Amino acid sequence: MLHEGEVVPSVAVLSHHEQRDRLARYCPEAVPIALVAGDPCFDRMLASRPLRDSYRHRLGIGPDQRCIAISSTWGRASLFGQHPSLVLRLARQLPLDEYRVVVALHPNIWHGHSPWQVRMWLAECARAGVVVLPPEEGWRAGLVAADLTIGDHGSVTFYSAALGTPVLLATWPEETVDPASPIAALLRTAPRLDPHAPLAEQVDAAIDAHRPADFAHITDLATSEPGRSAALLRAEIYTRMELEEPPVPADSAAVPLPTAEPAGAGSQLIVVQLADRTASVTRFPAAALDEPAISGGVLVACADEPDRRWLELAEVLVHDDRYDDPLRWIRSSLSRLPGRMLAATRDRAGCWIISGTDLPAVRFRGADDLGPVCAAVLHAWLCSGRSPRELPERLRIGLGPREELLHLSTQD
């Protein structure tokens, strides 16, 4: 802030009075130009909280799902620098119907390595259902939507804590920040993630045990002027220009709805527990096969699956399309993939038709996205030693917090 003993800027904008106290210790010459004007970025997130449900819907988060936001600053000490596989491991271990993972990487990661390289690094994550937010905009909406943020020493982690959201630290390099700063206090206080232990239990424990009041003495240091930064900054700017302010109020605008288009998880590993007229279903992305913590289940591959490994290993093939003659597609596909037990697609009316070699066709009517589930349920039914004709006419399916009623019929 000094050049040859002279203060360079005309105004030094600070977000909190505690920063002026630190400025007095480190650069007392700059105290006269200090202006405590709050934090415009944080104020926009505060203004966005009424739109939380809109952000969640745009990110593909169901009303009963938990949104896990992953944030990484840049550099070797960052979350992505220390644990580049953490995003994928979370996607593999968290059931699809109970969680949605959203990742926001610092722009310096995107532009330091190139957008192409980052997309390649995260391509398997995206196929597993992870929402990859672009570097320009979307991370603030993701924080407002989040039920938990997993982060590091970057400002995004602190913003999330200041919003009252639980945080877990994947890295906590205290030596990289001012030890007297609020972020340093958060690094010393916030719970820490063990990346090598099962992740789902740690995620749920952090959410369930969180008490925002426990961190208030730290997060209150985000801003001394919550909601007032736009007015304070505009007043200072117009004073410097020796102009009168416009008559309209200076307010903080809500952040825009995310432009990210969440994709489905594609091929899935589906665990089914059957009863007479009910079934409990837990879905994971196909990549969960590589996780030792996940066992059992049937691999259901989509017809547009780009990973040949899943097509070769799958017991069931599903094609989310509509055919005049679904059984013709099923017979043809099974003849070319002789290791598959079942194949499923839809008729023109949208009903799922599932069949296999020397098996009658089973028609499922239910929600549009349940084709893989219907196929996995039939697979589990057959593996239990029962025939398709023994299926009940109605089957209630539990998918985490979600319940669906399927209507079934068998045809020759």
C-alpha positions in Angstrom: 0.0 0.0 0.0 3.1 2.2 0.2 5.5 3.5 -2.4 8.6 5.4 -1.1 6.7 6.0 2.2 3.6 7.4 0.5 0.1 5.8 0.6 -0.8 4.7 -3.0 -4.6 4.3 -3.0 -7.1 7.0 -2.3 -9.5 4.6 -0.4 -8.9 1.2 1.1 -12.2 -0.6 1.3 -12.6 -3.0 4.2 -15.4 -5.3 5.0 -15.2 -5.3 8.8 -13.9 -3.1 11.6 -11.5 -5.8 12.7 -9.6 -5.4 9.4 -9.0 -1.7 10.2 -7.5 -2.8 13.5 -5.2 -5.2 11.7 -4.4 -2.5 9.2 -3.4 -0.2 12.1 -0.9 -2.9 13.2 0.6 -3.7 9.8 0.4 -0.3 7.9 -0.7 2.5 10.2 -0.1 5.1 7.5 -3.1 3.7 5.6 -5.6 4.0 8.4 -6.8 7.5 7.4 -7.9 6.2 4.0 -9.7 3.1 5.3 -13.4 2.8 4.6 -15.4 0.0 6.3 -18.1 -0.6 3.6 -19.1 -4.2 4.1 -18.8 -7.0 1.5 -20.9 -6.6 -1.8 -20.3 -10.2 -2.8 -21.6 -11.5 0.5 -24.5 -9.0 0.5 -25.6 -10.5 -2.9 -25.7 -13.9 -1.4 -27.8 -12.6 1.6 -30.2 -11.0 -0.9 -30.4 -14.4 -2.8 -31.5 -16.5 0.2 -35.3 -16.2 -0.6 -34.5 -17.8 -4.0 -32.9 -20.9 -2.5 -35.5 -23.3 -3.8 -35.2 -21.8 -7.3 -31.4 -22.3 -7.3 -31.8 -25.9 -6.0 -34.4 -26.7 -8.7 -32.1 -25.3 -11.4 -29.2 -27.4 -10.1 -31.4 -30.6 -10.2 -31.7 -30.9 -6.4 -34.8 -32.6 -5.2 -36.8 -31.2 -2.2 -35.6 -34.1 0.0 -32.0 -34.3 -1.3 -29.0 -32.9 0.5 -26.8 -30.6 -1.7 -23.1 -31.1 -1.0 -21.0 -28.2 -2.4 -17.3 -28.7 -2.9 -15.1 -25.6 -3.2 -11.5 -25.4 -3.9 -9.2 -22.4 -4.1 -6.0 -22.7 -6.2 -2.5 -23.9 -5.4 -0.9 -27.0 -4.1 -2.3 -26.6 -0.6 -5.9 -26.4 -1.9 -8.6 -29.1 -1.7 -8.2 -29.9 -5.4 -4.4 -29.7 -5.2 -4.2 -32.1 -2.3 -7.2 -34.4 -3.0 -8.0 -34.3 -6.8 -10.0 -37.5 -6.5 -12.3 -36.4 -3.6 -15.1 -35.1 -5.9 -15.4 -38.5 -7.7 -15.1 -40.4 -4.4 -18.0 -38.4 -2.9 -20.1 -39.0 -6.1 -19.4 -42.7 -5.8 -20.2 -43.1 -2.2 -23.3 -40.8 -1.8 -26.6 -42.4 -2.9 -28.1 -40.6 -5.9 -31.6 -40.2 -4.6 -30.4 -38.7 -1.3 -27.6 -36.3 -2.4 -26.6 -34.0 -5.2 -22.9 -33.0 -5.5 -22.0 -29.5 -6.8 -18.4 -28.5 -7.4 -16.9 -25.0 -7.8 -13.2 -24.6 -8.6 -11.4 -21.3 -8.4 -11.0 -19.5 -11.8 -7.3 -19.7 -11.5 -7.6 -23.5 -11.7 -9.7 -23.3 -14.9 -7.5 -20.8 -16.6 -4.1 -22.0 -15.2 -4.7 -25.4 -16.6 -7.2 -24.5 -19.4 -11.0 -25.1 -19.4 -10.4 -28.2 -21.6 -8.1 -29.8 -19.0 -10.5 -29.1 -16.1 -13.4 -30.6 -18.0 -11.4 -33.7 -18.8 -10.4 -34.0 -15.1 -14.1 -33.8 -14.1 -15.6 -35.7 -17.0 -16.2 -38.9 -15.0 -17.6 -36.8 -12.1 -20.1 -35.2 -14.5 -21.1 -38.7 -15.8 -21.6 -39.7 -12.2 -24.2 -36.9 -11.7 -21.9 -34.1 -10.3 -22.9 -30.6 -11.3 -19.7 -28.8 -12.4 -20.2 -25.0 -12.1 -18.5 -22.7 -14.6 -15.8 -20.4 -13.2 -17.5 -17.1 -14.1 -20.8 -17.5 -12.2 -22.9 -20.1 -10.3 -20.8 -20.7 -7.2 -22.7 -18.2 -5.1 -26.0 -19.8 -6.1 -24.5 -23.1 -5.2 -23.6 -21.9 -1.7 -27.1 -20.6 -1.2 -28.5 -24.0 -2.3 -26.0 -26.1 -0.2 -26.7 -28.1 2.9 -23.0 -28.6 3.4 -19.8 -27.2 2.0 -16.6 -29.1 1.8 -13.7 -26.7 1.3 -10.3 -25.4 2.2 -8.7 -22.0 3.1 -10.4 -20.2 0.3 -12.9 -17.4 0.9 -15.8 -19.5 -0.5 -15.6 -21.8 2.6 -15.8 -18.8 4.9 -18.7 -17.3 2.9 -20.5 -20.6 3.3 -20.0 -20.7 7.1 -21.1 -17.0 7.3 -24.3 -18.0 5.6 -24.9 -20.5 8.4 -24.2 -23.6 6.3 -22.2 -26.5 7.8 -18.6 -26.8 6.5 -16.1 -29.6 6.5 -12.4 -28.8 5.8 -10.6 -31.1 3.4 -7.4 -29.1 3.9 -6.5 -26.5 6.5 -3.1 -24.9 5.7 -3.1 -22.3 8.5 0.4 -21.2 7.4 -1.0 -19.7 4.2 -3.3 -17.1 5.9 -2.8 -14.3 8.4 -3.0 -16.1 11.8 -5.1 -13.1 13.1 -7.7 -13.3 10.3 -11.2 -14.8 10.6 -10.4 -17.5 8.0 -7.5 -18.6 10.2 -9.9 -18.9 13.2 -12.3 -20.9 11.0 -9.4 -23.3 10.0 -8.6 -23.9 13.6 -12.3 -24.4 14.6 -14.3 -26.1 11.8 -14.6 -29.9 11.7 -12.2 -31.7 9.4 -12.9 -34.3 6.8 -10.9 -37.5 6.7 -10.6 -38.1 2.9 -9.5 -41.7 3.5 -12.4 -42.8 5.7 -16.0 -43.5 4.5 -17.5 -40.2 3.4 -21.3 -40.5 3.7 -21.1 -40.9 7.5 -18.9 -37.8 7.8 -21.2 -35.8 5.6 -24.3 -36.7 7.6 -22.6 -36.1 10.9 -21.4 -32.7 10.0 -24.9 -31.6 8.8 -26.7 -33.1 11.8 -24.3 -31.8 14.4 -24.0 -28.2 13.0 -25.0 -25.3 15.2 -24.4 -21.9 13.5 -24.2 -20.2 16.9 -21.0 -22.2 17.6 -19.2 -20.3 14.8 -21.0 -16.9 15.1 -18.0 -15.3 16.9 -16.0 -16.0 13.7 -18.5 -15.7 10.9 -19.8 -12.3 12.3 -16.4 -11.0 11.2 -17.5 -11.4 7.5 -18.9 -7.9 7.4 -19.7 -5.0 9.8 -22.4 -3.7 7.4 -24.5 -6.6 6.3 -26.8 -5.6 3.4 -25.4 -2.0 3.3 -22.3 -2.4 1.1 -23.9 -1.1 -2.1 -25.2 2.1 -0.4 -21.9 2.8 1.3 -19.7 2.2 -1.7 -21.9 4.2 -4.0 -21.9 7.1 -1.5 -18.1 7.1 -1.4 -17.7 6.9 -5.2 -20.1 9.8 -5.8 -18.4 11.8 -3.1 -15.0 11.2 -4.8 -16.5 12.3 -8.1 -18.1 15.4 -6.5 -21.5 14.3 -7.9 -24.9 13.9 -6.4 -26.1 10.3 -6.0 -29.0 9.0 -8.0 -32.3 9.2 -6.2 -33.0 5.4 -6.4 -31.8 3.2 -3.6 -28.5 1.3 -4.0 -29.5 -2.3 -3.3 -27.6 -5.6 -3.7 -29.1 -7.7 -6.4 -29.7 -11.4 -6.0 -27.3 -13.6 -8.0 -28.6 -15.1 -11.3 -30.0 -18.6 -11.6 -27.2 -21.0 -12.5 -26.7 -21.9 -16.1 -25.3 -25.3 -15.4 -27.5 -28.1 -16.8 -27.3 -31.1 -14.4 -27.2 -34.4 -16.1 -28.5 -37.7 -14.8 -26.1 -40.2 -13.5 -26.4 -42.4 -16.6 -25.3 -46.0 -15.9 -26.1 -47.0 -12.3 -25.2 -49.5 -9.6 -28.6 -50.3 -8.0 -29.1 -52.2 -4.7 -32.6 -53.7 -4.2 -34.1 -55.1 -1.1 -37.4 -56.9 -1.9 -40.5 -57.6 0.1 -43.8 -58.9 -1.1 -45.3 -55.6 -2.4 -42.5 -53.2 -1.6 -38.9 -52.6 -2.5 -36.1 -50.5 -1.0 -33.8 -49.2 -3.7 -30.4 -47.4 -3.2 -28.8 -46.0 -6.4 -25.2 -45.1 -7.0 -23.4 -44.1 -10.2 -21.8 -47.0 -12.0 -18.3 -45.8 -10.9 -19.3 -46.9 -7.4 -18.1 -50.4 -8.5 -14.6 -49.1 -7.9 -15.4 -48.2 -4.3 -14.7 -51.0 -1.7 -17.3 -49.5 0.6 -20.1 -50.2 -1.9 -21.0 -53.9 -2.3 -23.8 -55.8 -4.0 -26.2 -54.4 -6.5 -26.9 -54.8 -10.2 -25.1 -52.8 -12.8 -27.6 -51.1 -15.2 -25.9 -49.6 -18.2 -27.5 -46.9 -20.5 -27.4 -47.4 -24.2 -25.6 -44.1 -24.6 -22.9 -45.1 -22.1 -19.5 -43.8 -23.3 -17.5 -46.1 -21.0 -17.3 -49.5 -22.7 -16.3 -51.1 -19.4 -19.8 -50.5 -18.0 -21.4 -51.9 -21.1 -19.3 -55.1 -20.8 -20.0 -55.6 -17.1 -23.6 -54.6 -17.0 -26.3 -57.2 -16.3 -29.0 -54.9 -17.6 -29.2 -52.6 -20.6 -31.6 -49.6 -20.6 -32.4 -47.3 -23.5 -34.5 -44.2 -22.5 -36.3 -43.9 -25.9 -39.7 -44.8 -27.3 -40.3 -47.5 -29.8 -43.3 -48.8 -31.8 -41.9 -52.3 -31.2 -39.9 -52.3 -27.9 -39.5 -56.0 -27.9 -37.7 -56.0 -31.2 -35.1 -53.6 -29.9 -34.8 -55.7 -26.7 -34.3 -59.0 -28.7 -31.8 -57.3 -31.1 -29.8 -55.7 -28.2 -29.6 -58.9 -26.2 -28.4 -60.9 -29.2 -25.5 -58.5 -29.6 -24.7 -58.5 -25.8 -25.2 -62.1 -24.8 -24.0 -61.5 -21.3 -26.9 -59.3 -20.4 -29.9 -60.8 -18.5 -32.4 -58.0 -19.3 -33.0 -55.1 -21.5 -35.5 -52.2 -21.1 -36.9 -49.5 -23.2 -40.2 -47.6 -23.6 -43.2 -47.9 -25.8 -44.8 -45.0 -27.5 -47.1 -44.4 -24.5 -44.0 -44.0 -22.3 -44.4 -47.3 -20.4 -41.3 -49.2 -19.6 -41.0 -52.6 -21.3 -38.5 -55.0 -19.8 -37.7 -58.5 -21.0 -34.9 -61.0 -21.5 -34.1 -64.2 -23.3 -36.9 -66.8 -22.9 -38.8 -64.4 -20.5 -42.2 -62.8 -20.8 -42.2 -59.0 -21.1 -43.0 -56.9 -18.0 -44.7 -53.6 -18.4 -44.0 -50.9 -15.7 -46.0 -47.7 -15.4 -44.5 -45.0 -13.1 -42.3 -41.9 -13.1 -40.3 -41.3 -16.3 -36.9 -41.5 -14.7 -37.4 -45.0 -13.1 -36.5 -47.2 -16.1 -33.2 -48.4 -14.4 -35.0 -48.9 -11.1 -37.7 -51.0 -12.8 -35.1 -53.1 -14.5 -33.1 -53.6 -11.3 -36.3 -54.6 -9.4 -37.2 -57.2 -12.0 -33.6 -58.4 -11.9 -33.7 -58.8 -8.1 -37.1 -60.6 -8.4 -35.7 -63.1 -10.9 -32.6 -63.7 -8.8 -34.8 -64.5 -5.8 -36.1 -67.5 -7.7 -39.5 -66.0 -8.6 -41.0 -65.7 -12.0 -42.3 -62.5 -13.7 -45.9 -63.8 -13.4 -45.6 -63.8 -9.6 -45.1 -60.0 -9.6 -47.8 -58.0 -7.8 -49.9 -55.6 -9.8 -48.6 -52.7 -7.7 -45.2 -52.3 -6.1 -44.2 -49.4 -3.8 -40.6 -48.3 -4.2 -38.6 -46.4 -1.6 -35.7 -44.4 -3.0 -34.1 -42.8 0.0 -36.7 -40.1 1.1 -38.7 -40.6 -2.1 -41.5 -43.0 -2.6 -43.0 -44.1 -6.0 -45.9 -46.5 -6.9 -45.2 -48.8 -9.9 -48.0 -50.5 -11.8 -46.9 -53.8 -13.3 -48.3 -56.2 -15.9 -46.9 -59.3 -17.6 -47.4 -60.1 -21.3 -46.3 -63.0 -23.5 
